Amino acid sequence: MTSVIIVADTSVLINFLKIDRMDLIGRSPRRFLATDHVAAEIADSYPDQQDRYAAAVAAGLLDTCTVVDPAELELFVRLGPGERLGAGECSAIAVALTRGYPIAMDDNRAVNRALRESKIAGARLDVHRTPDIMIALIRAGMISVGDADRIKEDWAAHHRFRIKAASFQDLL
C-alpha cells in the first residue's frame, strides 16, 4: 500500500520555496508533512523563504508536526543532529521511519544515512527527490512537461540546483 503522506526535508521544500511554487507541493498527489525542525531550518535561510513557508502552511498546502513521540525522539537523538546531519534531516528521517512514511530528501549524505537506518530497523524507506516529485506532478496532470522544464532551467540558472536530464520528458 502506498502512503498518501510523505515527510519533507528542508532541501526539497527550499527548491520550491526559492521559485515561489509551494502551490505545487499543495497540489501533489501525496500530502507533505514537515517537522518543526525543518521549519526552523527554513527560517534560518532567507526571510522570503520563511514568509513563503508560513503562507504555505497557513494555506494548508502542507502539514506540520512536532517530534514528541518517544520512538521518534530516540531515533532523532541517535542520528546526532549537528554532527553530520542537520536537525531537519534528523527529524524528517525519524518521523518517516517511525511512522512508516516515505521521505522527500535531496541531500545524498542524509539519504544514505536514512537508508542505513531503515535497514537497521528492518523497515522499507521510499526516498523521493525533487525530480521524482516533479515527475509525479506531471503524471498527475498538475504541471506540463514544458512548465516543469522551465522550472528545471530556473533552478539551474538561479538556484544552484541541477537535474541531470535534458528534459523531464526523458525521465517519464
C-alpha positions in Angstrom: 0.0 0.0 0.0 1.3 3.4 -0.9 1.3 6.1 1.8 -0.6 9.3 1.0 1.8 11.2 3.2 5.4 12.0 2.5 7.7 13.6 5.1 9.6 16.5 3.6 13.2 17.5 4.4 14.3 21.1 4.1 16.2 20.5 0.9 13.2 19.6 -1.1 11.0 22.3 0.3 13.6 25.0 -0.3 13.7 24.1 -4.0 10.0 25.0 -4.3 10.3 28.0 -1.9 13.1 29.6 -3.9 10.9 29.7 -7.0 7.7 30.6 -5.1 5.9 27.4 -6.2 4.7 25.8 -2.9 1.4 25.5 -4.8 3.0 22.5 -6.5 3.6 20.9 -3.1 0.0 21.5 -2.2 -1.3 20.0 -5.5 1.0 16.9 -5.3 -0.7 13.5 -5.3 0.8 13.0 -1.8 0.3 15.2 1.3 3.5 16.7 2.5 4.4 16.7 6.2 7.2 18.8 7.6 8.6 18.8 11.2 9.2 21.9 13.3 12.9 21.3 12.9 12.5 21.6 9.1 10.6 24.8 9.6 13.4 26.2 11.8 16.0 25.4 9.1 13.9 27.2 6.6 13.6 30.2 9.0 17.4 30.2 9.2 17.9 30.6 5.5 16.2 33.6 3.9 13.3 35.7 5.2 11.4 35.5 1.9 11.5 31.7 2.1 10.4 31.8 5.7 7.4 34.0 4.7 6.5 31.7 1.8 6.7 28.6 4.0 4.5 30.3 6.7 2.0 31.2 3.9 2.0 27.7 2.5 1.3 26.2 6.0 -1.4 28.8 6.6 -3.0 28.0 3.2 -3.0 24.3 4.0 -0.5 23.3 1.3 1.4 21.1 3.7 1.0 19.8 7.2 3.4 20.2 10.1 4.3 18.1 13.2 6.4 18.2 16.3 8.7 15.3 17.2 7.4 14.3 20.6 6.8 10.5 20.2 9.4 8.7 22.4 10.4 6.4 19.5 10.9 9.4 17.2 12.8 11.3 19.8 15.1 8.3 20.4 15.9 8.0 16.7 16.3 11.8 16.4 18.9 11.8 19.2 20.7 8.7 17.8 21.0 10.3 14.4 23.0 13.0 16.1 21.7 16.4 14.8 24.5 18.8 14.4 27.3 16.3 13.8 26.9 15.3 10.1 23.2 15.9 9.6 21.1 18.9 10.5 18.1 18.8 12.9 15.7 19.0 10.0 17.2 15.9 8.3 17.3 14.0 11.6 13.7 14.8 12.4 12.4 14.0 8.9 14.2 10.7 9.0 12.9 9.9 12.5 9.3 10.7 11.6 9.4 8.9 8.3 10.9 5.7 9.7 8.8 5.6 12.9 5.6 6.3 11.1 6.3 4.2 8.0 6.1 7.1 5.6 8.3 7.8 2.5 10.7 10.8 2.7 11.4 13.6 0.3 15.1 14.5 0.5 17.8 15.6 -1.9 21.0 15.6 0.2 23.0 12.4 -0.6 24.6 12.1 2.8 21.2 12.3 4.5 19.6 9.9 2.1 22.4 7.3 2.7 22.0 7.7 6.4 18.3 7.3 6.2 18.6 4.1 4.1 21.1 2.7 6.6 18.8 3.4 9.5 15.9 1.8 7.6 18.0 -1.4 7.2 18.9 -1.4 10.9 15.2 -1.1 11.7 14.2 -3.7 9.2 11.9 -1.2 7.5 11.5 -0.2 3.9 12.0 3.5 3.2 11.0 5.1 -0.1 13.1 8.2 -0.9 11.7 10.8 -3.3 13.9 13.5 -4.6 12.8 16.8 -6.2 12.8 15.3 -9.7 10.6 12.4 -8.5 8.1 14.9 -7.1 8.1 16.9 -10.4 7.5 13.6 -12.3 4.6 12.7 -10.0 3.1 16.1 -10.7 3.5 15.7 -14.4 1.9 12.2 -14.3 -1.0 13.6 -12.2 -1.6 16.3 -14.8 -0.7 19.1 -12.3 2.0 20.6 -14.5 3.1 20.2 -18.1 6.5 18.9 -19.1 7.2 22.3 -20.7 6.4 24.1 -17.4 8.4 21.6 -15.4 11.4 22.1 -17.8 11.2 25.9 -17.3 11.3 25.3 -13.6 14.3 23.0 -14.0 16.1 25.7 -16.0 15.3 28.3 -13.4 16.7 26.1 -10.7 19.9 25.5 -12.7 20.3 29.2 -13.7 19.4 30.9 -10.5 19.4 28.5 -7.6 22.3 26.1 -7.9 20.0 23.0 -8.2 20.6 20.9 -11.3 18.7 17.9 -12.7 20.9 15.8 -15.0 18.2 15.1 -17.6 17.8 17.5 -20.5 14.0 17.4 -20.0 11.6 15.8 -17.7 10.2 14.1 -20.7 13.4 12.0 -20.6 12.6 10.9 -17.0 9.0 9.8 -17.8 
